[in-house]
């Protein structure tokens, strides 16, 4: 009798656990999307762009072949239904010619990113040069923006 009572209590407890876990799963399935995702329709049928591409920004100065620099930032990213699924700084650098020098510094994602519908990245560089004996120097900043969509 006692073993039958134990078995009945065990079966009742197991049934209660299963019922509660399935109720919690059904509530989680209808929960609203995360507020950090920017999209017009956050399910898998959203109208946003899907694919992978690359975008670039650059800054340059001086006179080609005499004293010239070109600072660039290249960002690769993929989106699925308008939401960024991967983002990477593919290249950040400086090219220079003649009596100029350029050195790329830091580059980083400044906003948005994976899970968002947009992102931006910034890269910094310093340059020096001379044209007709007149020196020039400064800091170059390039910004890459990935729009919503």
HELIX and SHEET records of a PDB file:
HELIX    1   1 UNK A    2  UNK A   29  1                                  28    
SHEET    1   A 3 UNK A  51  UNK A  63  0                                        
SHEET    2   A 3 UNK A  67  UNK A  80 -1                                        
SHEET    3   A 3 UNK A  83  UNK A  98 -1                                        
SHEET    1   B 3 UNK A 100  UNK A 112  0                                        
SHEET    2   B 3 UNK A 119  UNK A 131 -1                                        
SHEET    3   B 3 UNK A 134  UNK A 146 -1                                        
END                                                                             
